[in-house]
């Protein structure tokens, strides 16, 4: 039986080589309702999640790799050893060696669906979505109940604009009782695009329950609250996102949006300014600052 590697994923335990969660997002002033609607939609469309592996150089340390290699030397025909070492290489950022190990594991056991999903994630990080999709497809073909593969494939579909296919994959993972908060969060993003904010809030809330220390679902849920004109709950969510990680430009821009909706342009400008300092290229923050510039003095 293939080994399952438990990797901490911002409060969620999932098998296989997984990235850190990277869910990133984004009033009643004199702004028109049309402008407010466009602001809310801009927030929804800018909210993204990515399958980015958080690099941990210790995983690829000489000592760690030597230890894993000794296991392989003792059992050279055991695919699990290659899968474990490949995961270490992947987490360390050595994607080429990770690919080699996952491919060797698959060669030794063509039914090793976890290795296919692990290799798919590495391909995803290498900017090779076609190869990643092929491997996720193979993992699902071998094990149609493997939620990790549906979540990974769904994220690629969503970022490619294939939202219906992405929605189906996330829903399938949820039907399989996944504990991966990305499934709920990403489906929530699609509900937002479809302007189904009540459903989006439910999904973001579930993602928060699974990964309560991740700021991204709070940003996502807050945006849907804004769309429903529930500024109080939106503000609470954006502030909570900032508490969890004060270095995300989106959270500050979202906070600024609520201040702006309340007519407090001075506080809005300070929030937007902070967001711009964190990410000078973040357009919602730049646009917000342009609207409120001069009010903070």
Helices and strands as residue ranges (DSSP letters): E 6-9, E 12-15, H 33-46, G 57-60, H 62-74, H 79-92, H 95-108, H 113-125, H 129-142, H 147-159, H 163-175, H 181-193, H 197-210, H 215-227, H 231-244, H 249-261, H 265-278, H 283-292
